[in-house]
């Protein structure tokens, strides 16, 4: 491994600089959690705008723009499976209040009350505090979106000590790119920027041992800006690292609560059996900075904690090989699907490999509307032949692609 630039950009790590102190790790974890709260709050704000819960409301001859009724929102959280009960819903909204995401329209209540009171997102009235920490977060978000949007991005899946990490980069690679793109005037300034991003929990050394250096050390974006958050994650303040490494891909089934009703959508299989699955879908999230360029989506991760991983039984009745799919006269029909992501995402789950198949489809999502069905095989993604790839690689292709997804699928002729 190596990077461009003058040879002096690979200084030996000095004693005392190799390992991160426990205090710095703690600070980065706290900042990471604050960032997760901001992202979850912004995703919720956009969903509430889409659902018309946020609107101008009149009370005592005065109109309050862009606000919501607390009691109605608690109902909405329960109806949309974002909170199992009213008590949890109140705790979630209090988290947003504590982090200056929402507030009472007249600031007469410092607590979130489950009543007919009006609250508002601070971003909707211009009172969201643009602190130094928030500016660092926004800078990190901007860099991330810029990196994942370019062709031949150096953010890649890499392996270290037999563990695969998603969205990784070498320290010197990042330095090269920051200077080349004018994000930093020189390598010293680029290193300082990288260190600030690490101290704010946006990037990290893959094993969380080193600070940021202009070297061949391997780092990754710790914050997955494109992942769809579940609000209940905000209650796990002491598990920030576990959250960022959760199976957050829309191509990954997650085991949450097995009770009926605790599901993101239902997967209807060909035999009409209903399986409860949970999957997050790509989110169209406006940047907290106010611009509309970043398109938030989920980002697949290859490091899944066992407690959250779920490997459901394949919907395929039997294994199918590529040779069988492509053989002359095979009973399969190729279809082209154009899927435009909505405010929540595409709404499907991919599993398997060589070939991959559609494991689940959200009946109310864009994929279903485009004609996607379970048991279809993925032939190409945005013009790229993918029958020989596994689902992690295909998910990465989709995540880094445009909002409008063009897929060729092969479907059995009945």
N, C-alpha and C positions, 0 to 999 in steps of 0.2 A: 504494500500500500504506500502511496505517496501523493504529494500534491505539487502543483506548480509554485513558482515564486522563488526568490533567492534562497540559497541553502541555509542562511542564518535564521530562517523562520522555524527551525526545529530545535529549540533550545532544550537541553536536558532538564528534566524535572528536578528541582532542587528539594533537598530534605525539608520537610515541613509544608511543602506545597503540593505533595502528591495526594494526600488524603483530605477530604472535606471534613471540617470540624462538625461536631454534633450540633452546635448552635446554628451553623450555616444551613445544615440539612433541615433543621427545625424551621428556620425562617423560610426556606424554599418551599417546604411542605405547606406552611401556612399561606403563603402567597399563591401557591397552586390551588388551594381550596377556595380562596377568594375569587380566583379566576373562574373556577368551576361554577361558583354561585352567580357570577356575572353572566356567564354563557347560558346557564339554565334560566336565569331571569329574563334574558333577552329572547330566548326561544319561547318562553311562556308568553311574553308580551306580544310577540308576533302572532302566536296562536289565538290569543284572546282578541286581537284586532280582527283576525280572519273570522272568528266566531261571533263577532259583533257584541262581545261582552264589554269591550271598551268603547265607549261612545259619550257624546255630550249628554249631560243629565241636568235636570232642573230641580232645584230644591230651595224652598222659601224665596221664590221670585228671583233666584239667581241661577245662572247657568254655569255648570262646572264642565269644562271640555275634557275629553279623553280620560274618563274615569270609569271605575267599576264599583259595583255594590259588593261588599265583603261577603255577605250571606250568599249571594248568587255565585260568587267565585268558589266558595267552599262547596256548593252543590256541584259546580262544574268539575272541580277536582275529583270528587267522588265518582261522578258519572263517567269521567274519562280515565278512570283507573290511575290517576296520579296520586291519590290518597285513599287509603282503605276506610277512613272514617273522618269525622269532623275534627276530632282532636289533632290528628296528624296533619290535616289540611291547615289548621291554625298554626301549628308548629312550623310548617313549611313556609307560610307567608311571613311569619315572624322572622325567619331566617333572612328573607328578602328585605324586610324592614331594617334588621340589624346591620345589613350591608348596604344600606342606602339605595336599594333598588326601587322600593315603593314607599309611599308615605300617605298619611291622611291628607285629604285635599286642603284642609285648613291647619294641619299640623297640631290638632287639638288632642290627638291620641298617639302616644308613643308605642302602644301595643296594638297588635292586629286583633280586632274584635269581630267575632262571627255574628255580625248584626247588619242592619240596614244603614251602614255607614259608607261614605264614599272614599275610596282610595285611588291613588294614581301612580303610575310608573314615572319615576323622576326623569327618565329619558323623554317622556311625552310632554313635560312642562319645562325642560331645560334646567332642572335643578340637580341633575346627576353630577356629583363632584368629580371633576377631571384632575385627580391627584397625580402625583409622580408615579405611583404604583400603577394606576390605570393607564397612564401614558405608555409605560413599559409594556403592559399587557397588549395595548393596541398596536404598538410597534412590533411585538412578537407575532401577533395575529396577521399583520400586514405582510411580514416576511414569510410566514408559513404559507399564506395564500399565494404569494408570488412564486414561491418555490414549487408548490405542487401543481401550479398552472402551466409551467413551462414544459416543453418537450425535452426529453433526455435529462430530466431532473436528477441531480446527484443524490437526492433522498431515495434510499433503497432499502430493501430487506437485506440485512447482513447477519452473519452468524459469529458469535464470540463465545468461546467456552461451551460449544455445542448448544447454545441457545440462540434462536432467531429473534431479531428485533426489527420492528417496522419503523419506517421513516427515519433511518439513521444517516449519519454523515460523519466524515472525519473532521476534526477540528480545523485542519489546514484547508480542507475543501471549503468550509464555510467562510474562512478568512478570504480565500481567493475570490469567492463569489461576492462577498460584501464589498470588497474593494472594486472589483470589476463592474458591479452594478451601481456604483456610486453611493452605496448605503453607508460607507465609511471612507474617509479620505486616505487612510493608510492602514497598515496591518496592526499597528498599535491600537488605533481607535477601534478597529474591528474586534480585537481581543477584548477590549473594555466593554464593547456592546455585548459580546458573547457571555462575558462574566455577569453582566447585569441580567441577561435573560436567564442564566442558570440560577442566580440568586433569587429570581422571582418565580422559579418553578416552571418556566416555560420550556427550557431544554434541560437535559441532564446527561451526565456520563451514564452509559448503559448499565453499569453495575453500581452507579451512584457512589463512586470512590474518589473521583477527581474533580477538580474545578475545571474551568474552560481554559484550554491552552491551544496555541498555534502549533499543533502537532498531529501525529497520526492516531491519537486517541479517538475512540468511537463514541459518538454522542447520538442522542435522538431527541425529537420533539416530545417532551413529556405531556404537554397539553395537546389533546386531540381536538383541535378547533372545530372539526367537521362532524363530531359525534353528536347524535341526538341524545340529550340527557333525560333521565327520569328524575322528577323532582325529589323522590324519596332518597336519592343518592345524597342530597344535601344534609341529611340527618347523620351521615357517616363521616363526620368531620375528622375523625382520627384515622380514617382509612383512605386518605387521599390517593396514595400510590396504588392501592388495590383498585380504586375506581378507574384510574387512568388506564389500567391494564385489563379492565373487564372486557368480555367478548362483545365489543361494541359495534361490530360490523353488521350491516343489514343482512349479510349473508351468513350470520351465525345465530343459531337458535339459543335462547337463554332460558335457563330454568329459574323461574322466579317463584311465585306461589302456585302450587299445583291445584288449588281449589278452582272450581269452575267460576268463570267471571273475571279472574285475574289474568287477562290476556290482552295483547295488543291487537291481534286479529285471529280469525279462525281460518285454518287451512282446510279447504274442502278437497278431498282426494277423489279419484275416479270411482272408488267403491262407495262414495257418499259418506264415508266415515269422517267424523269431525275430530280433528286433533287440535288441542289447544297449544298454540305456540306463541312465543313472544319475540318480536324482532323490532329493531329500531330502523327508521327509514330516513333517507337523506333529508336534511332540513334546509330550507331556504331562509337563511338568517342574515338580516342586515347587520353590518358591522356596528359595534357599539360606538364607533367613532362617528357614525351617522351616514357613512357612504354606503352605497348599495352594491358595490362591486364584489366583495367576497361572497361566495356561495357556499354556505356551510353544508357539510354533509357528514355522514358517518365515515370513519376511516377504519379499515380492518386492522386488527392487531394479531400478531402471531403468538403472543404470550398470554395464555389464558389460565387464570387460577382455577384449580379443580373444583372449588366450591361453587363456581358460577357456570361451569361448562356443562352443556347438555348435548349429548350425541343421540338424537332421535333416530328411530328406525327409518331407513330410506323408504320413500314412497314408491320406489320402483319394485315391480313384482319380481324382477330378476335382473342380474347384471347384464349390461349391454356394452359391447366393445365398439371401438371406432371402425374396425373392419366390417362389423355387421351393419353399422349405420351407413357406410359408404359403398357397400357392395351393390352391384347392378341389380335392379329389381327389388331392392329392399323396401319393405312396407313402411317407409317414412317419407313424410312430406316436409319440405323446407319452407319456412315462412319468415318474412321480414317484419319485425315489430318496431315501431317508433314510439318511444315512451318519453313523455315530457314530465319531468319531476314537478310535483305540486309543492305547496307550502310545507308539506311534511316529508315527502320523498317519493320513491318509485314504488315501493311496496311489494317486494318479493324476496325470496330466500334461495340461494344457490348452494348446492352441496355436491359432493363427489369429486371426481377427477378423471380426465382422460377416458370418456367425456364427463363433463359436469352436467347436472340436471337441475331443473326447477323443483325445489323441495316444498315450497309454500308460496301462496299468492294472497295478498290482501284483497278480499272481494271488493272493497271500496277504493282501491288505489289505482294509480295510473297504469300499472302493468296489466291489471285485470281488464281495464278499459281498452287496452291496446291488443288484447287477445292472448295474453300469456296464460298458460295453464300449468299445473303441476305435471311432472313426468316429461316435459319437453326437454330436449337436449340443447345445450348452448353451442352453436356452430361458430358464430363470429360476434365480436363486440366492436362497434364503430369501425367496421371494415377489416378488423384483424381476425384471422383464423385462430380459434382457441380450443379446438377439440383435443389438443395434446396437452392442455394446461390443467392445473388443479384449481380448486375454487378460490384459494387464497390469492393466486396470481390474477385470476379473472376479476375478483373483487377489487384488487388494486387498480386494474385497468379502468374499471367503471368509476371508481372513486376519484381518479385523477382526470376523468374525461368531462365532457360538457354536460349541461343539464339535460339536453335532449339526447337520449340514448337510443342508438340504432342497433338492434340485435337480430341476428338470424338464428332461428331455432328449428330443430327437427322434431316433428311430432308423428307419433305412430298413427298409421291409417287404420281406422276401425272398420 
